[in-house]
């Protein structure tokens, strides 16, 4: 059976940030996840979609800043 969710630790490794930062973002609702007891479950598909969405939004913001001479 293929694993469809990641733990907080697996999520931190997948996106390349510390586990403590990942836990902070999870608790603030910044990363899409559900909590079961003390454990976080991050759906693989939701994480991938969140990463693409966030990357596109931040790239658009950088383009906007560049157009207005803010680097």
C-alpha positions, 0 to 999 in steps of 0.5 A, spaced: 500 500 500 502 506 498 503 511 503 498 517 501 500 522 507 506 524 511 508 526 518 510 532 520 518 530 520 517 527 513 513 533 511 519 537 513 524 533 509 520 533 503 520 541 503 527 542 506 525 546 512 526 544 520 521 540 523 520 545 528 518 550 523 514 545 520 510 544 526 509 551 527 507 552 520 502 546 521 499 549 528 498 556 524 494 552 519 499 554 513 501 547 511 494 543 509 494 538 514 489 534 519 491 533 526 489 526 529 491 526 537 498 529 537 500 527 530 499 531 524 497 528 517 499 531 511 496 529 505 501 528 499 496 531 494 495 537 498 502 538 500 504 538 492 498 543 490 500 547 496 507 548 494 505 549 487 500 554 489 505 558 494 511 558 489 506 561 483 503 566 488 510 568 490 513 568 483 507 573 481 509 578 487 516 578 485 514 580 478 510 585 481 515 588 485 520 588 479 515 592 475 515 597 480 522 597 481 522 594 488 528 588 488 
